[in-house]
Amino acid sequence: MVRFTHDGAGTPESHWRTWEQDRAPRDLQVEELFDGRLPSRFVLLAAHPDDETLGAGGLLSRLARDGVRCDVVVLSDGEASHPSSPTYSPHQLAELRRSEVTTALQVLAPAARLVFEGLPDGGITPEDVTAVLARELADGETARTLVAAPWRHDGHADHDAVGAAAARFCGDRAITLLEYPIWLWHWGTAEEQAEQLADLSLHHLGADEHARKGSALATHVSQTLPLSDAPGDEVLLTPGVLEHFARSFESFFVTGAPSTFERLHRDRADPWEVAERFYEQRKRALTIAGLPRRRFCRTLEIGSSVGALTKDLAAVSDNLLALDTSETAVRRTNEAVIMHAAAGARLATVPRDWPHEDGPFDLIVLSETGYFLSSDQLDDVIRLIGASLDDDGVLVLCHWRHPIEGWELDGDTVHERVRDRSGLTTLSLHTEEDFLLEVLVPAPAASVARREGLV
């Protein structure tokens, strides 16, 4: 376990560079925590002034720049950082550190709301933190709220208390939580913390975010420089400590709330009533009838929901793989295709978890899924489809044409983007007021009649 003290040389940054290279930790894409969208709100908890910059300054800068509502809650004033200082009283230190974090926020996120709680430095309790979170999140609208807090095992009593309370509070309310370690890097090692580090994700910083974080950290002068030459006024964040936070990434332990789609499938056995509605039954029949071949060798379905279309595709496929972001949807899809030994569903989020090893495919189906991706994610999926489709493969698109509230894309836009960027040719296009059904193939497109020698 990490034990907090300011004394000693600590673990050198070179140790962690080796760990990063050897282990290649997973990447954190914030949008993937919210089904391809940014959070609507970011609440950043700091046990002391400077924690916000050290642990999550780059992420805060990025989310603020992208228009996310950001609230930074500084729980203590850090008045106990220099308990033996002959030049600053605790009250003076508190005022100084409040000023420093205010300046840091002007660098990182000028529009962010800054809240000072004034809890005792070195005496923060989980009960204090729970009360703060209950007040900050009192409106109950937390489905797209992201909370960040110090890691509950960071080795500093205040950090541990804040992290533990945030984990309990967010876990009870299915709120997505990021825990950022600080003192782990100074007193931990890759060997001693190997089991915990296996769950760490890295958020890579852009050049602007990295620069802003460095500038913001420089404003915390009371921590990065000595208060004076007198004993008791020594620097706390030594160059060796600061080196850990000059990285091009930030590190988080992620406790994710169920995705939108997982909640939908948990709450309702058939969220879109695909089994009972004639509209859905007819659309599936048209999809199967629109296939230009009687059978396919390897089929990939992106987004299976409860497996209604998957079951029909399995009947015309020698092998079928379905992907979905919801564990419940994957389970129900596997139940739907249980009679097809070579068909199955897997938990995956595209484009991140694209099944390269299972391809190439001669049929790929993207049905009612494309508009749940961001523009960049859709572009990546289009590129991956092109790389995974057989030379004689078939891509089937089917999407709702009415407004899709809360998402960047709509059905028509998805089809236009695939036509423009895939390099495939439209073999058939079925257009109704409610949906588009389109079959695309590599050029030159050969009709069914031509394939059978009738023309």
NUDRENDREN-892418 format. One record per residue (C-alpha): residue in one letter; z, y, x. Coordinates in steps of 0.2 Angstrom, whole numbers, padded with zeros to 4 digits, always signed. Example, Ala and Ser with C-alpha at 12.3 -4.5 7.8 and 13.67 -1.06 7.14 Angstrom:
<recs>
A+0039-0022+0062;S+0036-0005+0068;
</recs>
This chain:
<recs>
M+0000+0000+0000;V-0004+0018+0006;R+0012+0027+0011;F+0012+0046+0011;T+0017+0057+0026;H+0008+0071+0035;D+0014+0065+0052;G+0003+0055+0064;A-0015+0053+0068;G-0020+0042+0053;T-0036+0032+0051;P-0051+0040+0060;E-0067+0044+0050;S-0077+0032+0061;H-0067+0017+0054;W-0073+0022+0036;R-0091+0025+0042;T-0091+0007+0048;W-0084+0001+0032;E-0097+0011+0022;Q-0112+0003+0032;D-0105-0014+0032;R-0101-0015+0013;A-0113-0003+0005;P-0102+0002-0010;R-0111+0004-0027;D-0118+0021-0032;L-0110+0030-0046;Q-0123+0039-0058;V-0112+0049-0070;E-0126+0048-0084;E-0125+0029-0084;L-0107+0031-0090;F-0113+0039-0106;D-0129+0030-0110;G-0141+0040-0100;R-0133+0057-0104;L-0121+0069-0096;P-0103+0070-0102;S-0101+0085-0115;R-0084+0089-0106;F-0076+0086-0089;V-0057+0087-0087;L-0052+0087-0069;L-0033+0085-0065;A-0026+0090-0048;A-0008+0086-0044;H-0009+0101-0031;P-0020+0115-0028;D-0034+0108-0016;D-0034+0091-0024;E-0048+0096-0035;T-0059+0101-0021;L-0055+0087-0009;G-0057+0073-0022;A-0070+0079-0034;G-0077+0097-0029;G-0095+0091-0027;L-0095+0082-0044;L-0087+0097-0052;S-0100+0108-0045;R-0114+0097-0051;L-0108+0095-0068;A-0104+0114-0070;R-0122+0118-0064;D-0129+0106-0077;G-0120+0115-0091;V-0106+0103-0094;R-0090+0111-0100;C-0077+0110-0086;D-0058+0112-0087;V-0048+0111-0071;V-0030+0108-0074;V-0018+0111-0059;L-0002+0102-0062;S+0009+0109-0048;D+0008+0125-0038;G+0010+0116-0022;E+0025+0126-0017;A+0033+0112-0007;S+0019+0110+0005;H+0029+0118+0019;P+0048+0115+0015;S+0054+0122+0032;S+0043+0137+0033;P+0052+0152+0040;T+0038+0164+0034;Y+0035+0159+0016;S+0047+0155+0002;P+0042+0142-0011;H+0038+0156-0023;Q+0027+0164-0011;L+0018+0148-0007;A+0015+0145-0025;E+0007+0162-0027;L-0004+0160-0012;R-0010+0142-0017;R-0014+0148-0035;S-0024+0162-0027;E-0033+0149-0016;V-0038+0137-0030;T-0044+0152-0040;T-0056+0157-0026;A-0061+0139-0024;L-0066+0137-0042;Q-0077+0153-0041;V-0087+0144-0027;L-0088+0127-0036;A-0089+0131-0054;P-0087+0150-0059;A-0087+0146-0078;A-0074+0133-0077;R-0058+0135-0086;L-0043+0135-0074;V-0026+0130-0081;F-0009+0131-0071;E+0005+0120-0077;G+0018+0125-0065;L+0026+0107-0064;P+0037+0104-0049;D+0028+0100-0033;G+0035+0082-0028;G+0042+0080-0045;I+0028+0077-0057;T+0032+0063-0069;P+0020+0052-0080;E+0028+0060-0095;D+0023+0077-0090;V+0005+0072-0087;T+0004+0063-0104;A+0010+0078-0113;V-0003+0089-0104;L-0017+0077-0108;A-0012+0075-0126;R-0013+0094-0127;E-0030+0096-0118;L-0038+0082-0128;A-0029+0086-0145;D-0046+0088-0154;G-0049+0069-0153;E-0068+0072-0149;T-0067+0061-0133;A-0083+0050-0135;R-0092+0060-0121;T-0077+0067-0112;L-0075+0062-0093;V-0058+0064-0085;A-0054+0064-0066;A-0037+0062-0058;P-0030+0057-0042;W-0030+0038-0038;R-0014+0029-0045;H-0011+0020-0028;D-0014+0035-0017;G+0003+0034-0009;H+0009+0051-0013;A+0022+0051-0027;D+0013+0065-0037;H-0004+0057-0035;D+0002+0041-0041;A+0011+0048-0056;V-0004+0058-0062;G-0016+0043-0059;A-0005+0031-0068;A-0002+0042-0083;A-0021+0046-0084;A-0025+0028-0083;R-0014+0024-0097;F-0018+0038-0108;C-0037+0036-0106;G-0036+0017-0108;D-0027+0019-0124;R-0041+0031-0131;A-0056+0023-0123;I-0059+0039-0112;T-0069+0037-0096;L-0059+0040-0081;L-0063+0043-0063;E-0049+0041-0050;Y-0051+0049-0034;P-0042+0044-0018;I-0037+0057-0005;W-0023+0050+0006;L-0030+0033+0006;W-0043+0038+0019;H-0029+0045+0030;W-0016+0030+0029;G-0026+0016+0022;T-0038+0004+0031;A-0053-0006+0025;E-0044-0022+0029;E-0027-0018+0021;Q-0036-0011+0005;A-0051-0023+0004;E-0047-0029-0013;Q-0045-0012-0020;L-0060-0005-0011;A-0071-0018-0019;D-0070-0008-0035;L-0075+0009-0027;S-0091+0019-0032;L-0099+0033-0022;H-0106+0049-0030;H-0118+0055-0018;L-0119+0074-0016;G-0134+0085-0016;A-0136+0098-0002;D-0130+0112-0013;E-0115+0102-0020;H-0110+0097-0002;A-0111+0115+0004;R-0101+0122-0010;K-0087+0109-0007;G-0086+0114+0011;S-0085+0133+0007;A-0072+0129-0007;L-0061+0119+0005;A-0061+0133+0017;T-0053+0144+0004;H-0037+0133+0005;V-0032+0142+0020;S-0013+0138+0018;Q-0017+0120+0020;T-0032+0120+0033;L-0024+0132+0045;P-0006+0135+0051;L+0004+0148+0041;S+0010+0155+0058;D+0014+0149+0075;A+0032+0145+0070;P+0039+0128+0068;G+0038+0123+0050;D+0021+0132+0047;E+0010+0119+0055;V-0007+0114+0048;L-0006+0101+0035;L-0025+0096+0033;T-0029+0093+0051;P-0047+0091+0057;G-0045+0072+0057;V-0040+0073+0038;L-0053+0086+0034;E-0067+0075+0042;H-0064+0062+0028;F-0070+0076+0015;A-0085+0082+0025;R-0094+0066+0019;S-0110+0067+0009;F-0102+0058-0005;E-0086+0057-0015;S-0077+0041-0020;F-0071+0036-0037;F-0062+0021-0045;V-0071+0020-0062;T-0062+0015-0078;G-0076+0015-0091;A-0074+0017-0109;P-0086+0006-0120;S-0103+0013-0120;T-0110+0020-0137;F-0120+0004-0139;E-0105-0008-0136;R-0095+0002-0148;L-0109+0000-0161;H-0110-0018-0159;R-0092-0021-0159;D-0089-0011-0175;R-0104-0018-0184;A-0111-0036-0184;D-0129-0029-0186;P-0129-0010-0182;W-0147-0007-0188;E-0147-0020-0201;V-0162-0028-0193;A-0159-0045-0201;E-0159-0039-0219;R-0170-0023-0220;F-0188-0027-0226;Y-0193-0012-0214;E-0186-0021-0199;Q-0193-0038-0204;R-0211-0031-0207;K-0210-0021-0190;R-0206-0037-0181;A-0220-0047-0190;L-0232-0033-0185;T-0226-0033-0167;I-0229-0052-0165;A-0245-0051-0174;G-0251-0037-0162;L-0249-0048-0147;P-0266-0051-0139;R-0262-0069-0134;R-0255-0084-0143;R-0242-0088-0129;F-0234-0080-0113;C-0227-0088-0098;R-0213-0075-0093;T-0207-0062-0106;L-0195-0048-0102;E-0187-0038-0117;I-0178-0022-0113;G-0165-0019-0125;S-0161-0034-0137;S-0147-0028-0149;V-0143-0043-0159;G-0158-0053-0154;A-0169-0053-0170;L-0185-0048-0161;T-0179-0059-0146;K-0179-0074-0156;D-0197-0071-0162;L-0203-0068-0144;A-0194-0083-0138;A-0205-0093-0150;V-0221-0087-0141;S-0214-0088-0123;D-0212-0102-0111;N-0198-0092-0103;L-0189-0076-0109;L-0176-0064-0102;A-0168-0051-0113;L-0158-0036-0106;D-0145-0026-0115;T-0131-0013-0110;S-0119-0020-0123;E-0109-0036-0119;T-0107-0040-0138;A-0126-0038-0140;V-0129-0050-0126;R-0118-0063-0133;R-0126-0061-0150;T-0144-0062-0143;N-0139-0078-0134;E-0133-0085-0150;A-0149-0080-0158;V-0160-0089-0146;I-0148-0104-0143;M-0162-0116-0149;H-0174-0110-0135;A-0168-0118-0119;A-0179-0106-0108;A-0173-0090-0117;G-0157-0080-0113;A-0150-0063-0112;R-0141-0054-0098;L-0130-0038-0097;A-0140-0025-0088;T-0143-0006-0087;V-0161-0001-0083;P-0167+0005-0071;R-0152+0001-0060;D-0152-0018-0064;W-0170-0021-0065;P-0173-0040-0064;H-0185-0040-0049;E-0181-0058-0044;D-0186-0064-0061;G-0203-0057-0062;P-0218-0055-0062;F-0219-0055-0081;D-0235-0057-0092;L-0226-0049-0107;I-0214-0034-0106;V-0207-0027-0122;L-0199-0010-0124;S-0194-0009-0142;E-0183+0005-0149;T-0176+0008-0132;G-0186+0021-0122;Y-0178+0036-0130;F-0161+0031-0125;L-0166+0034-0107;S-0167+0051-0098;S-0184+0057-0093;D-0180+0052-0075;Q-0174+0035-0080;L-0190+0032-0091;D-0201+0037-0076;D-0192+0024-0065;V-0193+0011-0079;I-0212+0015-0080;R-0214+0013-0062;L-0204-0004-0062;I-0214-0010-0076;G-0230-0007-0066;A-0223-0016-0051;S-0217-0031-0062;L-0232-0034-0074;D-0245-0047-0070;D-0262-0042-0066;D-0267-0048-0083;G-0250-0043-0091;V-0246-0035-0108;L-0234-0021-0112;V-0228-0018-0130;L-0220-0002-0135;C-0212+0001-0152;H-0202+0016-0157;W-0195+0026-0172;R-0204+0042-0175;H-0191+0052-0184;P-0178+0063-0174;I-0166+0055-0162;E-0151+0066-0163;G-0142+0069-0146;W-0155+0061-0135;E-0167+0070-0123;L-0183+0060-0129;D-0191+0054-0145;G-0203+0040-0149;D-0219+0050-0148;T-0214+0057-0131;V-0210+0040-0124;H-0227+0033-0129;E-0236+0048-0122;R-0226+0047-0106;V-0230+0029-0104;R-0249+0032-0107;D-0249+0046-0094;R-0239+0038-0080;S-0241+0019-0081;G-0259+0017-0077;L-0261+0005-0091;T-0274+0006-0105;T-0270+0006-0124;L-0277-0010-0131;S-0271-0007-0149;L-0261+0007-0157;H-0253+0006-0175;T-0247+0022-0181;E-0236+0025-0196;E-0225+0039-0202;D-0210+0029-0197;F-0215+0021-0181;L-0228+0018-0167;L-0233+0001-0161;E-0244+0001-0145;V-0250-0013-0134;L-0255-0008-0117;V-0264-0018-0103;P-0272-0016-0086;A-0289-0008-0086;P-0302-0014-0091;A-0295-0018-0108;A-0302-0034-0115;S-0301-0036-0134;V-0295-0053-0141;A-0313-0056-0147;R-0320-0053-0130;R-0307-0064-0122;E-0312-0078-0134;G-0331-0075-0130;L-0335-0069-0147;V-0343-0053-0141;
</recs>
